[in-house]
Amino acid sequence: MPFLRADQGFKLDTQKELDIEFARDQFPGLSGDWTFFDNAGGTQILSRVVDRLNDFLFNMNVQTGGSYDLSKKAAAALWSGREAMMHLLNANRPEEIAFAASTTVALQNLARGMASQFSSGDEVIVTVSDHESNIGPWIGLESLGVKVRTWLVDKDTLELRLDDLQALMTDRTRLVAVTYVSNILGTINPIADIAKIVHENGALICVDAVAFAPHRAVDVAALDVDYLAISLYKVFGPHFAVLYGKYDLFAELDNLYHYFYDKDKVPAKLEPGNASYELAYSATGIVDYLVELAERAGHSGTTRQKIEFTFRQIAEHENRLAELFLAYLRSRSDCRVIGFDDGNDSRRVPTISFVIKGCDPGEIARKIDTFNIAVRFGDFHARRLIEYLDLADGNGCVRVSMTHYNTQAEVESLIAALDAALTS
Ligand SMILES: Cc1ncc(COP(=O)(O)O)c(C=O)c1O
């Protein structure tokens, strides 16, 4: 599918709401008898993504780089995956998209690729609220003499405060690693403001956008971030991940591939052993879906404009669902929401964590399981946050994570199940 660049086409906004029935039809996994509220763990996959996966494997399954036509076709399919992700993130060019098996691997690769940029005594800032994927690789740099400082959340509001970041920055700070949205709190961090502070201090920023990308349009250009990662299995796609990096910064990274891959071979030098062609190609289905949702709502414009339009519709729908559930939680005097408790607050996504006084989160989740409703409890690999909030001894918290294909009726059945779980 040819993509329009942002300077082509035109925009026509409409007031139509997200077509949930159409959206749900695109996910075969939704036709079973489960209700999914563990979407921050992983969403259901689009049928068109699986169709593309099959198409590649059945019709183009050869090695790229050959002189023959089919090999060129396979290379073009891989490239179309990079182009699709360029639109999804609003990157400048497909070379700014490197694929990896997961975000965990992508960020480990990045830390390895940056290693020669650090000297003993340099400093890196990580947050207490990140998933371990965006903490562990940076702590690993301590073996090079790098000092790691931790940016804590405010204990009352659970927000990362910009003042606290300023106070942590020194003339030795080289990198700030921060999450766009905590996968527990659901709070959207002000990444553009953070990036500004980081750059004013001469450092780089690496953003984990995994918990943001299914809910809002990521815009690396507007944010002016240096590196950013997303996991596609949480954005309606397969187990695969994208590492975005500004082209010049990618070019500076150490080569992770064979010695004869030179520094200019971007992004291949960051994809040792090659990215999965079929998964990369399948990812074009994600963008195709977001674009089709916009078109069905009467929106015409560039690929990017359609993506942004669809995410605005998604946000409206998700906020309504989140508020329905949060209103129930607020009505309970025994409930503590771990994060902002207003579903209409533009600073949150519908990833909602909570604890109920005197109740084990594991027991609550297991009771909800019996209704064929999938929620999750624990620390969600954001162990440092759970420890900081003193929840580590009690099975962490319960997390209800919604996505746009959830319905009001599903939230109502979740509330009924939770109510039953807490009274039984
Ligand atoms: C916020 C966040 N970051 C990173 C990850 C790790 O992603 P992956 O499983 O692709 O390594 C997760 C997974 O749950 C996550 O929620």
The ligand as a Tripos MOL2 file, in Angstrom:
@<TRIPOS>MOLECULE
LIG
   16    16     1     0     0
SMALL
NO_CHARGES

@<TRIPOS>ATOM
      1 C1          6.0310   -0.2840   29.8050 C.3       1 LIG1
      2 C2          6.7200   -1.5010   29.2860 C.ar      1 LIG1
      3 N1          7.9560   -1.4060   28.8310 N.ar      1 LIG1
      4 C3          8.6280   -2.4620   28.3450 C.ar      1 LIG1
      5 C4          8.0430   -3.7070   28.3150 C.ar      1 LIG1
      6 C5          8.8260   -4.8640   27.7830 C.3       1 LIG1
      7 O1          8.4190   -5.1420   26.4910 O.3       1 LIG1
      8 P1          8.8960   -6.4730   25.7650 P.3       1 LIG1
      9 O2          8.0560   -7.5900   26.3020 O.co2     1 LIG1
     10 O3          8.6470   -6.2030   24.3050 O.co2     1 LIG1
     11 O4         10.3220   -6.6670   26.0610 O.co2     1 LIG1
     12 C6          6.7480   -3.8640   28.7870 C.ar      1 LIG1
     13 C7          6.1100   -5.1960   28.8020 C.2       1 LIG1
     14 O5          5.2040   -5.4640   29.5290 O.2       1 LIG1
     15 C8          6.0660   -2.7340   29.2950 C.ar      1 LIG1
     16 O6          4.8090   -2.8190   29.7590 O.3       1 LIG1
@<TRIPOS>BOND
     1     1     2 1
     2     2     3 ar
     3     2    15 ar
     4     3     4 ar
     5     4     5 ar
     6     5     6 1
     7     5    12 ar
     8     6     7 1
     9     7     8 1
    10     8     9 2
    11     8    10 1
    12     8    11 1
    13    12    13 1
    14    12    15 ar
    15    13    14 2
    16    15    16 1
@<TRIPOS>SUBSTRUCTURE
     1 LIG1         1 GROUP 0 **** ****
